[in-house]
């Protein structure tokens, strides 16, 4: 039985040993706590603390609603209607509609932020989110990458950009999240690597050319 299979009796992982159940529980907890919407929220809170202005918090709140809350609500609606299997969208085909929806919302708010001269760090998040969504959508048409690793790598790259070497712990978390996705058989090794590298490259590109 795979670690992410749906159990059929009272035990959460009935065919696993006690040690395996503990490790699987830890891996599931990591994947849930560091899912892309929550990591995105952590990123916005970090940027909000750095910007520390009423204008900055206004735009970050708008980003949280349009790039995190609305897409998450849409995914929950798809889960409720049985059109996707779970909130982590394990199958490539299940990711297309949510990504198209997110592209619409993120592009709209990023253009508005640019038009109304939002703070530079807010614009960085806006550009990164739009570029990320476009690239992930194009890749997803043919292949699946780890969105968990992508989001975590983006946050780690921003932390390194802002804080330097003291932020190395955030890089370690990328490896921990990648391990959880691999252990749960939700991704291959290369899917986690490509997701992580894409997250780093997106932030680097935006910082260089904003």
N, C-alpha and C positions, 0 to 999 in steps of 0.2 A: 504493500500500500504506500502510495506517495504521501509525503508529509503534508501536502495541501489538499488531500482528498477529503471528501465530506464524510464524517464518521456516521455510523449507523446504529450505535448503541449509546449507553450512558457515558462511556469514557470518551473524552475529547479525541484521543488517538488510540483506539483500542488495540491495534496490532503492534504498537510500538512498546519497547521496554520502558521502564520508568525513567532511565537516563535519557533515552531518545525523546520521550514525552517532554521532559524538562527543557532539552535543547530546542525542540520544536516550538514550545511555548515562548522561549526567549526570542527565537527567530521571528515568530509571528508578532510578538510585542514590538520588536524593533521595526518591522515593516509597517505596522499600524501607526506607531508613534511618529515615525519619520516618513509617512506617506507624502507624496508631492504637495497636496494642499497645505498640510501643516508645516512642511519645510518652507513653502512659499510664504506662509504667514510669519514664520520666524525671520525670513529675509526682510519682509516689509517692516517688521518691528525693529529690526536692526537698523534699517535705513531711516526709519522714523526717529530713532534715538540719535542718529548722527545729524539728521537735518534739523530736528528740534525747532520747528517753526509751525505756526498755525497753517500756513499754506502747504507745507510739506505733509503734515498729518491729514489735511483734507484730501490731497491727491492720493496718498497711500491708502486711506480709507476707501476711496473710490476704486483704487486698484484691487483692494481686498474683496470688494463686492463683485466687481466685474470679471476679475481673473481667477478668483478662488471660490467665492460663495456661489455665484451663479453657475459656473461649470460643475461644481460639486453637486448642487441641487439638481442639475440636469442629469448627471450620472445616477444619482439616487432615484430619479424618476424612471430612468431606463432600467435600473435594477428592479424597481417595483413592478414595472410593466413586463418584466421577463425578457427584455431585449438584450440585456447583457447579464453575465453570470455573477459578477460581484463588483464591488467598488474599485478594485484594483485593475479591472479590465484585463484579465489574463490572456485573452485571445486578441490577436492583431486586428481582426475584422471588427471587434467591438470598440476599437479606439477611434475609428474614422469620424463618426458623428460627433462625439465629444470634442475632438480636436478641431473640427470645422466650427463648432459652436464657440469654442474658446478663441479661435482666430478672429471671429467676428467681434467678440467683446473686447479682447485685448487690443486689437487694432484701433477700435473706436476710442478707447480711453487713452491710448498712447498718442494718437493724433490730437486729441483734446488737450493733453498735457503739453505737447509741443506748441500748440497754437496759443495757449495761455501762459507760456513761459514758466512751467513748473520748475522746481529746483533741479539742479543737474543730476543729483543722485536718484531722484525720482524718475527723471528721463532715462537714466541708465537702466533702471528696472523695466521701464516701458519698452525701450528698444530691445532689451534682452528677451523679454517675454514674447514679443512679436516674432523676432528672429527664431527663437526656440520653437515656437508653435509651428511656424512655416516649415522648418527643417524636419521636425519630428513628424509632421503630417506627411511630408514627401517620403521620408524613410519608411513610415508605417505602411504606405501603400505596397511595399515589397517585403519589409522585414520588421521585426519588433526589437526595440531597444529598451533598456531599463530607465523608466521615467523617475523611479526612486533615486537611482544613482545620478541621473542628470540634475535633478533638483538639488541634491546634496552637494554635488560638485560645484554648482553655481554658487551656493551659499558659502562653501569653503573658499572659493576663489575670491568672492567679495570680501570675506573676512581677512584673507591674506593681503588683498589690495589695500584694505583700510588699516589693519592692525599689524601687518608684517608677521615675523616669525612667531610671536606669541599666539597666533591663531592656528598653529599646526594641529592642535587637537581637533579642529573642524575637519582637517584632511583625514585624520584617523577615523572619524565617523563615517566618511565615505566608504572606507574599506569594510567597516562593520556592517553598514547597510548592504553593501554588495554581497557580503557573506550571507546575510539573512535571505536575500533573494535567491542566491545559489542553493542554499540549504533547503529552501522550500520548493525547489524545482520550478520557480517562476521564470527564471532566465538562465541562459547559458553564460559561460564565462565571457565570451566575446560581446554579448549583449550588455553586460554590466560595464565592460571596458569602454565600449563605444559610447554608451550613455554618459559615463564619467568624463571622457575626453571631450565630448560635445559640449557638456556643461562648462568645462574650463575654457574651451575655445570661444564660446559665445560671449562670455563675460570679458575675456581678453580682447576680442574684436571690438566690442562696444566701448570699452575703456580707451582703446587706441584711437578709435575713429568717431567718437561721439562729438 
